Amino acid sequence: MRIIFMGTPDFAVPTLNALYELGHDIAAVYTQPPRPAGRGKKLQPSAIHTRADELGLMVRHPVSLKTAETQQEFAALNADVAVVAAYGLILPQAVLDAPKQGCLNVHASILPRWRGAAPIHRAIMAGDEVTGVTIMQMELGLDTGPMLSTIRTPIEDKTTGELTAELAELGGRLMAETLRELANHIPVAQDDGDATHAAKIDKAEARIVWADDAAVIERKIRALAPFPGAWFALDGERIKVLKAQLASGTGPAGSTLDDELTIACGSGAIRPLLIQRAGKPKMNVDDFLRGSNVPAGTQLA
């Protein structure tokens, strides 16, 4: 098939790889423009831009798809289908209509649950037992299009980072399988009554609220790892928690119950296992405690 690929972050790379390895004719790769990054704030290409260059594919990175010129260039590629994976720009109707068989999206949830920008984070936060990837036909609504195929995986104790990597691989495989027998995949409309919205993560959500239940806090820690990282304040310093476990004990919410940084919550307790101080590399909590005295009874903010 003649394909236009549209994606930006690491999540999209396995899908691009799968399409390339199967020998599809990738007419062009669309991605977000290079962004300033690193200490020198030099312009850095996206993960997909870098991979497309390695594969010798033509790359386009328009700031918008709304101009007539950009839409004409897109249509002129005469694609059978556009494959979209975490592209990051809204596709106007003219773009959605240009490929002969429309635009197919790799969405990291079991639709219609968790439509929106942060489906993996929200699934973990909500305590979902299972998530997955849905291949859907795109339309103007936010992840509202009819579904072609779905694959599932248990969430267990995975972080967003771990689950994103897993779903990226599953999504690439599922898209490849769906395209292989596209004529046999009958679009199934989503039930809007079952839909939930995966709102973008707000940085204000990252602060740990010790009055919450310990299980809620532990899920938030996994959902926000590795970025932006759930955090608390100790003596005015922000401490990110990247991994934690549920623990026993009770006490005032946010107080340490022992010298090993077991922390009381609104119900139950947790113990951080992997933390990161501001501007420092991540470290095991035992290493942190060897250099920082946090006695029982310390009140954390």
Secondary structure as the mmCIF struct_conf table of DSSP 4:
data_model
#
loop_
_struct_conf.conf_type_id
_struct_conf.id
_struct_conf.beg_label_comp_id
_struct_conf.beg_label_asym_id
_struct_conf.beg_label_seq_id
_struct_conf.end_label_comp_id
_struct_conf.end_label_asym_id
_struct_conf.end_label_seq_id
STRN STRN1 ARG A 2 GLY A 7
BEND BEND1 PRO A 9 PRO A 9
HELX_RH_3T_P HELX_RH_3T_P1 ASP A 10 ALA A 12
HELX_RH_AL_P HELX_RH_AL_P1 VAL A 13 GLU A 21
TURN_TY1_P TURN_TY1_P1 LEU A 22 GLY A 23
STRN STRN2 ASP A 25 TYR A 30
HELX_LH_PP_P HELX_LH_PP_P1 GLN A 32 PRO A 34
STRN STRN3 ARG A 35 ALA A 37
TURN_TY1_P TURN_TY1_P2 GLY A 38 LYS A 41
STRN STRN4 LYS A 42 GLN A 44
HELX_RH_AL_P HELX_RH_AL_P2 ALA A 47 LEU A 55
TURN_TY1_P TURN_TY1_P3 GLY A 56 GLY A 56
STRN STRN5 VAL A 59 ARG A 60
BEND BEND2 VAL A 63 VAL A 63
BEND BEND3 LEU A 65 LEU A 65
BEND BEND4 THR A 67 THR A 67
HELX_RH_AL_P HELX_RH_AL_P3 ALA A 68 ALA A 76
TURN_TY1_P TURN_TY1_P4 LEU A 77 LEU A 77
BEND BEND5 ASP A 80 ASP A 80
STRN STRN6 VAL A 81 ALA A 85
BEND BEND6 ALA A 86 ALA A 86
BEND BEND7 LEU A 89 LEU A 89
HELX_RH_AL_P HELX_RH_AL_P4 GLN A 93 ASP A 97
BEND BEND8 ALA A 98 PRO A 99
TURN_TY1_P TURN_TY1_P5 LYS A 100 GLN A 101
STRN STRN7 CYS A 103 HIS A 107
BEND BEND9 ALA A 108 ILE A 110
TURN_TY1_P TURN_TY1_P6 LEU A 111 TRP A 114
STRN STRN8 ARG A 115 GLY A 116
BEND BEND10 ALA A 117 ALA A 117
HELX_RH_AL_P HELX_RH_AL_P5 PRO A 119 MET A 125
TURN_TY1_P TURN_TY1_P7 ALA A 126 GLY A 127
BEND BEND11 GLU A 129 GLU A 129
STRN STRN9 VAL A 130 GLN A 137
BEND BEND12 LEU A 140 GLY A 141
TURN_TY1_P TURN_TY1_P8 LEU A 142 ASP A 143
BEND BEND13 GLY A 145 GLY A 145
HELX_LH_PP_P HELX_LH_PP_P2 PRO A 146 PRO A 146
STRN STRN10 MET A 147 PRO A 154
TURN_TY1_P TURN_TY1_P9 GLU A 156 ASP A 157
HELX_RH_AL_P HELX_RH_AL_P6 THR A 160 ARG A 180
TURN_TY1_P TURN_TY1_P10 GLU A 181 GLU A 181
HELX_RH_3T_P HELX_RH_3T_P2 LEU A 182 ASN A 184
STRN STRN11 VAL A 188 VAL A 188
HELX_RH_3T_P HELX_RH_3T_P3 ASP A 192 ASP A 194
STRN STRN12 HIS A 197 ALA A 198
HELX_LH_PP_P HELX_LH_PP_P3 ALA A 199 ASP A 202
HELX_RH_3T_P HELX_RH_3T_P4 LYS A 203 ALA A 206
STRN STRN13 ARG A 207 ARG A 207
TURN_TY1_P TURN_TY1_P11 TRP A 210 ALA A 211
BEND BEND14 ASP A 212 ASP A 212
STRN STRN14 ASP A 213 ASP A 213
HELX_RH_AL_P HELX_RH_AL_P7 ALA A 214 ALA A 223
TURN_TY1_P TURN_TY1_P12 LEU A 224 PRO A 228
STRN STRN15 ALA A 230 LEU A 234
TURN_TY1_P TURN_TY1_P13 ASP A 235 GLY A 236
STRN STRN16 GLU A 237 ALA A 247
BEND BEND15 PRO A 252 PRO A 252
TURN_TY1_P TURN_TY1_P14 ALA A 253 GLY A 254
STRN STRN17 SER A 255 THR A 256
BEND BEND16 ASP A 258 ASP A 258
TURN_TY1_P TURN_TY1_P15 ASP A 259 GLU A 260
STRN STRN18 ILE A 263 ALA A 264
BEND BEND17 GLY A 266 GLY A 266
STRN STRN19 SER A 267 SER A 267
BEND BEND18 GLY A 268 GLY A 268
STRN STRN20 ALA A 269 ARG A 277
TURN_TY1_P TURN_TY1_P16 ALA A 278 GLY A 279
BEND BEND19 LYS A 280 LYS A 280
STRN STRN21 LYS A 282 ASN A 284
HELX_RH_AL_P HELX_RH_AL_P8 VAL A 285 GLY A 291
BEND BEND20 SER A 292 SER A 292
TURN_TY1_P TURN_TY1_P17 ALA A 296 GLY A 297
HELX_LH_PP_P HELX_LH_PP_P4 THR A 298 THR A 298
STRN STRN22 GLN A 299 GLN A 299
HELX_LH_PP_P HELX_LH_PP_P5 LEU A 300 LEU A 300
#
